[in-house]
Amino acid sequence: MTNLDRELWPDDGLIKHDLLRYYIEAAPYLLPHLRNRPLVVQRFPQGIDRPGFYQKNVPAGAPSWLKTCPVRHSDGKITEYIVVDSPETLIWLGNQSCLELHPWLSSLGSLDYPDFVVFDLDPMEQSTFSHICTAAVAIKELLEELGLQSYPKLSGATGLQIYLPVKPQYTYRRSRDFAEAICRRVHRAFPEITTLERSKERRGGKLYLDYLQNGRGKTLAAPYSPRPLPGAPVSLPLTWPEVAAEVVAPGEITLKNIWSRLREQGDLFGPVLENRQDLPSL
């Protein structure tokens, strides 16, 4: 371990030692959601007040015991991704000042077939948390009408994400088309607060219903991943009653105060790894 006193969240008094301790203690919650998946990380070697960068390829000089996975992309390029399969790997990533962990939506052995359909609710300048929760509950209810269970989590930034676990037998195109159909129904129900417009300049400040994250190689912050933002928030699984009641706001749960919640509720996102569902036609 090196530079344990380096300030990573300077305004919050959090140093690299705090990040490493978090990864050690959070490993039972984090590892199931990272294991067996290619990982993209965001590193901030000088802390969040200085520029960071995304990293896909395992860096030169990485220890030989790290598990990696070569993935060939559509352009023929091969990326050697890190695969997190142990607390030691998490600690090594922490020592590299990896403040954000982004696993793939599909697993090794079935990389072309995602384990989840995801809905990424991205608020713009006129969006409120109430708008986010209204749209999220609408998605949940539409999925329930189809006999499907879904699971919400705060992104750790300003938005909310919904995971629909599915059997890894549907292509990314199929999952994206399904997500788009659901998002279009929600937009028709709430056109005054939601948008499907890809261009930020043309969203009119409304909540963006992003279904395009359902793509091979696209990622979202893992459950319990830290985020490189003031306050050191984490990407936090919620219950649907919490979403409906709007009781846990973005940024409220952080590296400093997450532990009582985890001790009380455990891993609310555990079912997304087991509750594999069939994807109906729309």
Contacts in CASP RR format, 6 or more apart in sequence:
PFRMAT RR
TARGET T0000
AUTHOR 0000-0000-0000
METHOD contacts of the structure
MODEL  1
MTNLDRELWPDDGLIKHDLLRYYIEAAPYLLPHLRNRPLVVQRFPQGIDR
PGFYQKNVPAGAPSWLKTCPVRHSDGKITEYIVVDSPETLIWLGNQSCLE
LHPWLSSLGSLDYPDFVVFDLDPMEQSTFSHICTAAVAIKELLEELGLQS
YPKLSGATGLQIYLPVKPQYTYRRSRDFAEAICRRVHRAFPEITTLERSK
ERRGGKLYLDYLQNGRGKTLAAPYSPRPLPGAPVSLPLTWPEVAAEVVAP
GEITLKNIWSRLREQGDLFGPVLENRQDLPSL
1 16 0 8 1.000
1 20 0 8 1.000
1 91 0 8 1.000
1 95 0 8 1.000
2 95 0 8 1.000
3 16 0 8 1.000
4 15 0 8 1.000
4 16 0 8 1.000
4 17 0 8 1.000
4 20 0 8 1.000
5 15 0 8 1.000
5 16 0 8 1.000
5 17 0 8 1.000
6 15 0 8 1.000
6 16 0 8 1.000
6 46 0 8 1.000
6 47 0 8 1.000
6 97 0 8 1.000
7 13 0 8 1.000
7 14 0 8 1.000
7 15 0 8 1.000
7 47 0 8 1.000
8 14 0 8 1.000
8 15 0 8 1.000
8 16 0 8 1.000
8 18 0 8 1.000
8 19 0 8 1.000
8 44 0 8 1.000
8 47 0 8 1.000
8 48 0 8 1.000
8 97 0 8 1.000
8 99 0 8 1.000
9 47 0 8 1.000
9 48 0 8 1.000
9 230 0 8 1.000
9 231 0 8 1.000
9 232 0 8 1.000
9 255 0 8 1.000
10 47 0 8 1.000
10 48 0 8 1.000
10 49 0 8 1.000
11 230 0 8 1.000
11 231 0 8 1.000
12 230 0 8 1.000
12 231 0 8 1.000
12 232 0 8 1.000
12 254 0 8 1.000
12 256 0 8 1.000
14 232 0 8 1.000
14 255 0 8 1.000
14 256 0 8 1.000
16 94 0 8 1.000
16 95 0 8 1.000
16 97 0 8 1.000
18 255 0 8 1.000
19 94 0 8 1.000
19 97 0 8 1.000
19 99 0 8 1.000
19 226 0 8 1.000
19 255 0 8 1.000
20 91 0 8 1.000
20 94 0 8 1.000
20 95 0 8 1.000
22 226 0 8 1.000
22 255 0 8 1.000
23 30 0 8 1.000
23 87 0 8 1.000
23 90 0 8 1.000
23 91 0 8 1.000
23 93 0 8 1.000
23 94 0 8 1.000
24 87 0 8 1.000
24 90 0 8 1.000
24 91 0 8 1.000
25 259 0 8 1.000
26 224 0 8 1.000
26 258 0 8 1.000
26 262 0 8 1.000
27 87 0 8 1.000
27 90 0 8 1.000
28 267 0 8 1.000
29 223 0 8 1.000
29 224 0 8 1.000
29 262 0 8 1.000
29 266 0 8 1.000
29 267 0 8 1.000
30 84 0 8 1.000
30 90 0 8 1.000
30 101 0 8 1.000
30 222 0 8 1.000
30 223 0 8 1.000
30 224 0 8 1.000
30 225 0 8 1.000
31 84 0 8 1.000
31 85 0 8 1.000
31 86 0 8 1.000
31 87 0 8 1.000
31 90 0 8 1.000
32 267 0 8 1.000
32 270 0 8 1.000
32 273 0 8 1.000
33 103 0 8 1.000
33 222 0 8 1.000
33 223 0 8 1.000
33 224 0 8 1.000
33 269 0 8 1.000
33 270 0 8 1.000
33 273 0 8 1.000
34 84 0 8 1.000
34 90 0 8 1.000
34 101 0 8 1.000
34 103 0 8 1.000
34 222 0 8 1.000
35 83 0 8 1.000
35 84 0 8 1.000
35 85 0 8 1.000
36 83 0 8 1.000
36 85 0 8 1.000
36 107 0 8 1.000
36 108 0 8 1.000
37 83 0 8 1.000
37 84 0 8 1.000
37 103 0 8 1.000
37 104 0 8 1.000
37 106 0 8 1.000
37 107 0 8 1.000
37 108 0 8 1.000
38 69 0 8 1.000
38 71 0 8 1.000
38 79 0 8 1.000
38 81 0 8 1.000
38 82 0 8 1.000
38 83 0 8 1.000
38 103 0 8 1.000
38 104 0 8 1.000
38 108 0 8 1.000
38 111 0 8 1.000
38 217 0 8 1.000
39 81 0 8 1.000
39 82 0 8 1.000
39 83 0 8 1.000
39 84 0 8 1.000
39 101 0 8 1.000
39 102 0 8 1.000
39 103 0 8 1.000
39 104 0 8 1.000
40 54 0 8 1.000
40 55 0 8 1.000
40 56 0 8 1.000
40 81 0 8 1.000
40 102 0 8 1.000
40 103 0 8 1.000
40 104 0 8 1.000
40 219 0 8 1.000
41 54 0 8 1.000
41 55 0 8 1.000
41 82 0 8 1.000
41 93 0 8 1.000
41 96 0 8 1.000
41 98 0 8 1.000
41 100 0 8 1.000
41 101 0 8 1.000
41 102 0 8 1.000
42 52 0 8 1.000
42 53 0 8 1.000
42 54 0 8 1.000
42 55 0 8 1.000
42 98 0 8 1.000
42 99 0 8 1.000
42 100 0 8 1.000
42 102 0 8 1.000
42 228 0 8 1.000
43 52 0 8 1.000
43 53 0 8 1.000
43 54 0 8 1.000
43 55 0 8 1.000
43 96 0 8 1.000
43 97 0 8 1.000
43 98 0 8 1.000
43 99 0 8 1.000
44 50 0 8 1.000
44 52 0 8 1.000
44 97 0 8 1.000
44 99 0 8 1.000
44 228 0 8 1.000
45 52 0 8 1.000
45 96 0 8 1.000
45 97 0 8 1.000
47 97 0 8 1.000
47 99 0 8 1.000
47 228 0 8 1.000
48 99 0 8 1.000
48 228 0 8 1.000
48 229 0 8 1.000
48 230 0 8 1.000
52 228 0 8 1.000
55 98 0 8 1.000
56 79 0 8 1.000
56 81 0 8 1.000
57 79 0 8 1.000
57 80 0 8 1.000
57 81 0 8 1.000
58 66 0 8 1.000
58 68 0 8 1.000
58 80 0 8 1.000
58 81 0 8 1.000
58 82 0 8 1.000
59 96 0 8 1.000
62 82 0 8 1.000
62 92 0 8 1.000
63 92 0 8 1.000
65 88 0 8 1.000
66 82 0 8 1.000
66 89 0 8 1.000
66 92 0 8 1.000
67 82 0 8 1.000
67 83 0 8 1.000
67 84 0 8 1.000
67 85 0 8 1.000
67 86 0 8 1.000
67 89 0 8 1.000
68 80 0 8 1.000
68 81 0 8 1.000
68 82 0 8 1.000
68 83 0 8 1.000
69 80 0 8 1.000
69 81 0 8 1.000
69 83 0 8 1.000
69 108 0 8 1.000
70 78 0 8 1.000
70 79 0 8 1.000
70 80 0 8 1.000
70 81 0 8 1.000
71 78 0 8 1.000
71 79 0 8 1.000
71 81 0 8 1.000
71 111 0 8 1.000
72 78 0 8 1.000
73 79 0 8 1.000
82 89 0 8 1.000
82 93 0 8 1.000
83 108 0 8 1.000
84 90 0 8 1.000
84 93 0 8 1.000
84 101 0 8 1.000
84 103 0 8 1.000
93 101 0 8 1.000
99 226 0 8 1.000
99 227 0 8 1.000
99 228 0 8 1.000
100 221 0 8 1.000
100 225 0 8 1.000
100 226 0 8 1.000
100 227 0 8 1.000
100 228 0 8 1.000
101 221 0 8 1.000
101 222 0 8 1.000
101 225 0 8 1.000
101 226 0 8 1.000
102 219 0 8 1.000
102 220 0 8 1.000
102 221 0 8 1.000
102 222 0 8 1.000
102 225 0 8 1.000
103 219 0 8 1.000
103 222 0 8 1.000
104 111 0 8 1.000
104 217 0 8 1.000
104 219 0 8 1.000
105 114 0 8 1.000
105 115 0 8 1.000
105 116 0 8 1.000
105 118 0 8 1.000
105 213 0 8 1.000
105 214 0 8 1.000
105 215 0 8 1.000
105 217 0 8 1.000
105 218 0 8 1.000
105 219 0 8 1.000
105 220 0 8 1.000
106 112 0 8 1.000
106 113 0 8 1.000
106 114 0 8 1.000
106 115 0 8 1.000
106 168 0 8 1.000
106 172 0 8 1.000
106 216 0 8 1.000
107 115 0 8 1.000
107 168 0 8 1.000
110 168 0 8 1.000
111 216 0 8 1.000
112 171 0 8 1.000
112 172 0 8 1.000
112 216 0 8 1.000
113 168 0 8 1.000
113 169 0 8 1.000
113 170 0 8 1.000
113 171 0 8 1.000
113 172 0 8 1.000
114 166 0 8 1.000
114 168 0 8 1.000
114 170 0 8 1.000
114 172 0 8 1.000
114 175 0 8 1.000
114 214 0 8 1.000
114 215 0 8 1.000
115 165 0 8 1.000
115 166 0 8 1.000
115 168 0 8 1.000
115 272 0 8 1.000
115 273 0 8 1.000
115 276 0 8 1.000
116 163 0 8 1.000
116 164 0 8 1.000
116 165 0 8 1.000
116 166 0 8 1.000
116 175 0 8 1.000
116 272 0 8 1.000
117 163 0 8 1.000
117 164 0 8 1.000
117 166 0 8 1.000
117 175 0 8 1.000
117 178 0 8 1.000
117 179 0 8 1.000
117 214 0 8 1.000
117 279 0 8 1.000
118 161 0 8 1.000
118 162 0 8 1.000
118 163 0 8 1.000
118 164 0 8 1.000
118 179 0 8 1.000
118 213 0 8 1.000
118 214 0 8 1.000
118 220 0 8 1.000
119 136 0 8 1.000
119 139 0 8 1.000
119 161 0 8 1.000
119 162 0 8 1.000
119 164 0 8 1.000
119 179 0 8 1.000
119 182 0 8 1.000
119 183 0 8 1.000
119 209 0 8 1.000
119 210 0 8 1.000
119 211 0 8 1.000
120 155 0 8 1.000
120 159 0 8 1.000
120 161 0 8 1.000
120 210 0 8 1.000
120 211 0 8 1.000
120 213 0 8 1.000
120 220 0 8 1.000
121 132 0 8 1.000
121 135 0 8 1.000
121 136 0 8 1.000
121 159 0 8 1.000
121 160 0 8 1.000
121 161 0 8 1.000
121 162 0 8 1.000
121 207 0 8 1.000
121 208 0 8 1.000
121 209 0 8 1.000
121 210 0 8 1.000
122 158 0 8 1.000
122 159 0 8 1.000
122 207 0 8 1.000
122 208 0 8 1.000
122 210 0 8 1.000
123 129 0 8 1.000
123 131 0 8 1.000
123 132 0 8 1.000
123 158 0 8 1.000
123 159 0 8 1.000
123 207 0 8 1.000
123 208 0 8 1.000
124 195 0 8 1.000
124 200 0 8 1.000
124 203 0 8 1.000
124 204 0 8 1.000
124 205 0 8 1.000
124 206 0 8 1.000
124 207 0 8 1.000
124 208 0 8 1.000
125 205 0 8 1.000
126 204 0 8 1.000
126 205 0 8 1.000
126 206 0 8 1.000
127 193 0 8 1.000
127 205 0 8 1.000
127 206 0 8 1.000
127 207 0 8 1.000
129 246 0 8 1.000
129 249 0 8 1.000
129 250 0 8 1.000
130 246 0 8 1.000
131 193 0 8 1.000
131 194 0 8 1.000
131 206 0 8 1.000
131 207 0 8 1.000
132 159 0 8 1.000
132 160 0 8 1.000
132 207 0 8 1.000
133 160 0 8 1.000
133 243 0 8 1.000
133 244 0 8 1.000
133 246 0 8 1.000
134 190 0 8 1.000
134 193 0 8 1.000
135 186 0 8 1.000
135 190 0 8 1.000
135 193 0 8 1.000
135 194 0 8 1.000
135 207 0 8 1.000
135 209 0 8 1.000
136 152 0 8 1.000
136 160 0 8 1.000
136 162 0 8 1.000
136 243 0 8 1.000
137 240 0 8 1.000
137 243 0 8 1.000
137 244 0 8 1.000
138 186 0 8 1.000
138 189 0 8 1.000
138 190 0 8 1.000
139 150 0 8 1.000
139 162 0 8 1.000
139 182 0 8 1.000
139 183 0 8 1.000
139 186 0 8 1.000
140 150 0 8 1.000
140 152 0 8 1.000
140 162 0 8 1.000
140 240 0 8 1.000
140 243 0 8 1.000
142 182 0 8 1.000
142 185 0 8 1.000
142 186 0 8 1.000
143 149 0 8 1.000
143 150 0 8 1.000
143 164 0 8 1.000
143 182 0 8 1.000
146 280 0 8 1.000
147 280 0 8 1.000
148 164 0 8 1.000
148 277 0 8 1.000
148 280 0 8 1.000
149 164 0 8 1.000
149 165 0 8 1.000
149 271 0 8 1.000
149 275 0 8 1.000
149 277 0 8 1.000
150 162 0 8 1.000
150 163 0 8 1.000
150 164 0 8 1.000
151 162 0 8 1.000
151 163 0 8 1.000
151 164 0 8 1.000
151 165 0 8 1.000
151 237 0 8 1.000
151 268 0 8 1.000
151 269 0 8 1.000
151 271 0 8 1.000
151 272 0 8 1.000
152 160 0 8 1.000
152 161 0 8 1.000
152 162 0 8 1.000
152 163 0 8 1.000
152 237 0 8 1.000
152 238 0 8 1.000
152 239 0 8 1.000
152 240 0 8 1.000
152 243 0 8 1.000
153 160 0 8 1.000
153 161 0 8 1.000
153 162 0 8 1.000
153 163 0 8 1.000
153 223 0 8 1.000
153 235 0 8 1.000
153 236 0 8 1.000
153 237 0 8 1.000
153 238 0 8 1.000
153 269 0 8 1.000
154 160 0 8 1.000
154 161 0 8 1.000
154 233 0 8 1.000
154 235 0 8 1.000
154 236 0 8 1.000
154 238 0 8 1.000
154 248 0 8 1.000
154 250 0 8 1.000
154 251 0 8 1.000
154 253 0 8 1.000
155 161 0 8 1.000
155 220 0 8 1.000
155 221 0 8 1.000
155 227 0 8 1.000
155 235 0 8 1.000
155 250 0 8 1.000
156 221 0 8 1.000
156 227 0 8 1.000
156 229 0 8 1.000
156 233 0 8 1.000
156 234 0 8 1.000
156 235 0 8 1.000
156 236 0 8 1.000
156 250 0 8 1.000
156 251 0 8 1.000
157 227 0 8 1.000
157 229 0 8 1.000
157 233 0 8 1.000
157 250 0 8 1.000
158 250 0 8 1.000
159 250 0 8 1.000
160 238 0 8 1.000
160 243 0 8 1.000
160 250 0 8 1.000
161 220 0 8 1.000
163 269 0 8 1.000
163 272 0 8 1.000
164 277 0 8 1.000
165 271 0 8 1.000
165 272 0 8 1.000
165 273 0 8 1.000
165 274 0 8 1.000
165 275 0 8 1.000
165 276 0 8 1.000
165 277 0 8 1.000
166 175 0 8 1.000
166 276 0 8 1.000
166 277 0 8 1.000
166 278 0 8 1.000
166 279 0 8 1.000
167 276 0 8 1.000
167 277 0 8 1.000
167 278 0 8 1.000
167 279 0 8 1.000
168 276 0 8 1.000
170 279 0 8 1.000
172 214 0 8 1.000
172 215 0 8 1.000
172 216 0 8 1.000
174 279 0 8 1.000
175 214 0 8 1.000
175 215 0 8 1.000
175 279 0 8 1.000
176 211 0 8 1.000
176 212 0 8 1.000
176 214 0 8 1.000
176 215 0 8 1.000
178 279 0 8 1.000
178 282 0 8 1.000
179 211 0 8 1.000
179 214 0 8 1.000
180 211 0 8 1.000
181 282 0 8 1.000
182 211 0 8 1.000
182 282 0 8 1.000
183 196 0 8 1.000
183 209 0 8 1.000
183 210 0 8 1.000
183 211 0 8 1.000
184 196 0 8 1.000
186 194 0 8 1.000
186 209 0 8 1.000
187 194 0 8 1.000
187 195 0 8 1.000
187 196 0 8 1.000
187 209 0 8 1.000
192 206 0 8 1.000
193 206 0 8 1.000
193 207 0 8 1.000
194 206 0 8 1.000
194 207 0 8 1.000
194 208 0 8 1.000
194 209 0 8 1.000
195 203 0 8 1.000
195 204 0 8 1.000
195 205 0 8 1.000
195 206 0 8 1.000
195 207 0 8 1.000
195 208 0 8 1.000
195 209 0 8 1.000
196 208 0 8 1.000
196 209 0 8 1.000
197 203 0 8 1.000
197 204 0 8 1.000
197 208 0 8 1.000
198 212 0 8 1.000
200 208 0 8 1.000
212 218 0 8 1.000
213 220 0 8 1.000
220 235 0 8 1.000
221 227 0 8 1.000
221 235 0 8 1.000
222 235 0 8 1.000
223 235 0 8 1.000
223 236 0 8 1.000
223 237 0 8 1.000
223 267 0 8 1.000
223 269 0 8 1.000
224 234 0 8 1.000
224 235 0 8 1.000
224 236 0 8 1.000
224 237 0 8 1.000
224 258 0 8 1.000
225 234 0 8 1.000
225 235 0 8 1.000
226 232 0 8 1.000
226 233 0 8 1.000
226 234 0 8 1.000
226 255 0 8 1.000
227 233 0 8 1.000
227 234 0 8 1.000
227 235 0 8 1.000
229 251 0 8 1.000
231 251 0 8 1.000
231 254 0 8 1.000
232 254 0 8 1.000
232 255 0 8 1.000
232 256 0 8 1.000
233 250 0 8 1.000
233 251 0 8 1.000
233 252 0 8 1.000
233 253 0 8 1.000
233 254 0 8 1.000
234 253 0 8 1.000
234 254 0 8 1.000
234 255 0 8 1.000
234 258 0 8 1.000
236 248 0 8 1.000
236 253 0 8 1.000
236 258 0 8 1.000
236 261 0 8 1.000
237 267 0 8 1.000
237 268 0 8 1.000
237 269 0 8 1.000
238 248 0 8 1.000
238 268 0 8 1.000
239 265 0 8 1.000
239 268 0 8 1.000
242 248 0 8 1.000
253 261 0 8 1.000
END
